[in-house]
Amino acid sequence: MPDLSALPDLISGLPWYMAGAFAIGFLFAWIACADAEAVSPAAVGLVGGEDGRRRGGIFRWLWRGYRAYDKGAGWWDRLTWFFGLFKTNAGIAMLVASTGAAATYGAVEIHRRVIEPAKLETAAVNPEPEVRQTRNSTVFAIEGKDKAGRQASFDVVVLNKSFLWVRGSAEDLEKDGVMIPRDQIVASVLDDEVKNALSDAKEVITVGTASQEGNAADEVARAERRAKQAATLVSGALAPNVPIYTLNLGQYRDPCTDCETGGTSWQRPFIIIAVKSADPDTNIGEALADAMSGKEKLPSPSSYSAFALTQFR
């Protein structure tokens, strides 16, 4: 069987091969179509004898000079014709068509060889979170690495923005602006879908945040109390051997409309993070900070005034 291994390269470079063949064929045809005049003995005046040979030599050199001039004049005429071609409508059309074809082919090659590999590399380095919706929450699946390169994956469970911490409180939550009775908070925020998201967690992190209004020190302390209260709420729904940590993000200080989604609000949200997997000895705080940074659908830790991870149990 014939070897077809070079066929893809031949197909991908076909426009260049055709252009080169056209240019070479045009050049040879141009030369071949020039008037060929044979040099006859009569034309150069070849006669017998020494005088004849002397005169023949003189005429031969004159004839060669004439032929050189004639050839040069012919090339000049051809060049004049070639450049004059582009003054005509047909020539302009040919120039536009050839330039457009070359530009299109070049753009396709640049996109295939440069842009697509760069896009794939960027996506591999900083992937956007996978988002899934439940009845009362939005779950962001993210991955990050600590400073040593060890990797961890997380599910960030954010209750819908109808659920918020009551302004100024670290114990009470509200739904649609109405305070939830304290004996109903666990049932309201930990529905079956949230419990399923936490069911296979290796560790759980409860997050405390505070809105941008108020004194900075007071708001950071309030965010810490909210994180601990959330840890108390979820502890009863987790197996006793699952470690729980609190993450105090402090005060929200960098309002960003791009960080708002249709289902969450980043001022005083109720957030629980499930650690789904982690390499041995991973620094979970560093990996989580890396995972939350640079995402369009999640606020960066730099949007808050603190990042304090503490073991609760």
N, C-alpha and C positions, 0 to 999 in steps of 0.2 A: 504493500500500500504506500502511496506517496506520503511524505512527512508534512503534516498540516500544523505543526507546532508554531510556525511563523505566521499562520493565517491571521490571528487577531492583530498582530502588529501591522501586517499589510493592510488590513481593513482600516485600522485607526489612522494610518498615515496616508491613506489613499488620496486625499485632496492634494497633499504636498507632492506625491509621486506624479499625479496628473499634471500639476502646474509645471513641474520640472520637465516632464516629457514634452509638454506643449512648447516650452521655451526652447528646448534643444532642437525639436523638430522645426520650429519656426526659423531658427538660426541657420540650420542646414539647408532648408528650402530656399531661404533668402540668398544664400551663397550659390546654390546650385542653379538658380534661375538667372543668374547673371549671364550676360552675353559672352559666349566663348568664341574666340576668334583664333583659328589655327594660324600659326606663323608659317608661311610658305617661303620656299627659297626665293621666288620672284620678288616677294615683298621685301626681303632684306637685301636683294640685289646680289645674290651669289653668282659669280662668274668665275671662269677659270683663270688661272695664273695668279702671280704674286700680287699684281695690282687689284685683281678681282678680290683676292682674299683680304687685302687692306681695306678696300671699299666696303666689302661685306662686313668686316669687323666694325667699321664706323657706323654703317647702317644698322647693324645688330644692336649696338649700344643706344643709338637713337630710338630704335624700335622699342627696346626695353624701357627706356625713359618714358616714351609715350604711353606704353601699357601701364606703367606704374601710376602716371598721372590719371589715365583713364579709370584705373581701378579706384584710386583715391576719390576722384570725382563721383564715381558710382556709389561708393560708401557714403559720401556726403549727401548725395541725393536720397539715399535710403534713410539716413538719419533725419533729413528734413521731412521726408514723408512720414516717418514714424512719429515725430513730434507734432507734425501737422495733423495727424490722426486725432489727437486729443482736442483739437479745435472743432471737430465735427460732433454732431449729436450722437452718432454711432460710437465714436471714440469715447465720449464722455459716459455714455451708457455702459460701455465695456469696462471703463475704469471704475465706475461706481460699483458695478456688479462684482468685479474681481476684488476690490477693496472690501466690500461688504462680506463676501465669502471668506476672505482671509481673516477679517475681524471676528466673524461668527465662529470660525473654527478655533481661533486663538482664545476666544472667551470660553468656549466649551472645554478646551484643554486646561486653561487656568482653573476653571471651576472644578474639574475632575481631579487634577493633580495637586492643587494648592488649597482651595477653599474647603472642599469636602474633608480631606485629611485633618485640616486645622479644626474644623467643626467637630469631628469625631473625637479628637484629642481633648478639646475643651469640655465636651459632654462627659468624657470619662473622668476628668479631673474634678469637675464641679457640677454634678448632676442636680437637676431640680427635684424637689421632693415629690414622691407619689402621694396623691391626695385621694382620700375616700371619705364619703359622707355617711354618717349614721343619723338616727332620728334627732339626737340632741347634741351632736358633736361633729367636729372635723378632725380627721386623723392624718397627720403628715408623717410619712415614712422617710427617714433621712439616715445618712451614713456619714461618719467623720473619723478622723485619725488624730491620735495624740501626737506630741512632739517627737516621739520615737518611731512614729509610723505605724503603730498598732491600731487596728480598726475596730469600730463598734457601730452597731445599727440600733436605731431608736424608732419608736412610735410616739409622736407627740400628739396627745389627745387634748384638744381645746374645745371646751363646751361652747356651744353657739352663743353669739353675742346677746341673746336674750337672757343668758345666765351671767351675772357679774357679782363681784363682791360689793356689798353695800358701801357706798362712799363713807369713809371714815371708820369703817368697822373691820375687824379681823376675825369675827365669828359668824357673821350673817351673810347670806347670799340672797340675791333677788332674781326673780324671773319676770321679764317684761315690766320692770319697774316696781314689782310687788314683792315684798320680803317673803321668803319661804320660811314657814315655821321650822324651828330648829329640829323638831323630831321627824321632819319630812325631808331634810336636806340630803341625807344619804340615799334615800330611795329616788330622789329627784335627779341627783347628779350622777349616781352610779347605776344607770340602767343596765340591762342585759348586754347591750352592745359595747358599752364601756368596759364592763367586767370581762367580756370576751377579749377585748384588746389587751387587757392586763393579765389574762389567764396564764400565758406562757412567758411572762416577763422574768428575766433573771434578777433584775433589780427594778425598783420603782422610785421615781423622783417626783416629788410634789413641788410645784413652783409658786413662789409668792411674788406679786408685783403690786405697784402702787401707781396711781395716776400722777400726772405732772403737776397738779395743783398742790400747794402746801409746802411746808418747810422740808428741806431735803432730808435732814437727819430723822425727823419724825416719820416721813414716808418710808425710808429704808427700814426702820424698826417695825412699821406696820406691815411691810411686805414680808419680813421675817416671821411675824406672828401668823400671817395668812398661810405661809408655806407649812408651818407646824400644824395649823388647824386642818389643812387639807390632808396632811399625813395621818392625823388622827381619824379623819373620816374614812380614808381608804384602807386603813390597817385592818379593819374588821372584814374586809372583802378579799384579803390576800392570805395566802398560806403563811403560817408563823415563821417559816424559814426563809421567806423572801425579804431581803434587806430593803429598807426604805431610807431615802435621803431627802433632805430639803434643799431647794435651790432658791436663794434670795437674789432676785434680779434687781431689786431696789426700785427706784422711781423711773417712770417712763419719761425720757428727756428729749427724744428725737422724733417728734411727730412726722409721720411719713404716710401719705395717702396711698402710695403703692403697696404698703405693707398691710392694708386693710383688704379683707376678702368679703365675699357676700355672707359668710356665716360666722365670722369671728370679729372681735374687737380687741385691740392690744392695750387698752388703758388699764382695765382691772379684770382680766380674764381669769377663769378657773382652768388651770393647766396641770395635767398629769403626764409624766413621761415614762414609758416602759422601755427598759433596756432589753432589746430582743436578743442580741448576741454581742460578744466582745472577745477579742484575742486575749490570751493570758497576759496578766499584769498590765492591762490597758488602763491608762489614766482616764477615767470616765469623764471627769470634768473637762479636760482638754479636748477629748474626742467630741463631747457634746457641743462645746463652744465652736469647734471647727465645723460640725455638722449644721449648726444653725446659722453660720455666717455665709454671706453671699448668696442667699436664696431670695428669689423675688416674692415668694408667698409666705415667708416667715420673717419676723423682725430679727435683726442681728442683735447679739448680746450687747454690742456697742450702743444700741438704742436705749439701754437702761444704765443706771448709775452703779450697779454692783453685779457681781457674779460669785456668790459664796455658796459652795456646796458642802453640806454638813450631814453626817450620818444621824438618822433619827432613831433607828433600831437595828 
